[in-house]
Amino acid sequence: MARRVNFIEEINATKDTWKIKVRIIGLWRVERSSAPSLEMIFMDENGDKIEAMVKNYHISLWEPQLQEGQSYVGDNFDVVSNE
């Protein structure tokens, strides 16, 4: 049975089995000498936003597949809380 899609407002650091459907509304590459990253702002259908990051060792895999303005479904990702 397929897992339901969660909204951004439901996401927290208590588990790593979330499934979200989002649009990338901002996408940029950050060049740091220690660890470059690909950073994004996601927005769900409720208009809620969250920041996301692809770490340096995964950039070559994900950068060609991600495009600003496109929608994606993501699941089983790490959540870092700043609370």
Buried (B, 14 or more C-beta within 10 A) or exposed (E): EEEEBBBBEEBEEEEEEBBBBBBBEBBEEEEEEEEBBBEBBBBBEEEBBBEBEBEBEEBEEEEEEBEEEEEBEEEEEEEEEEE
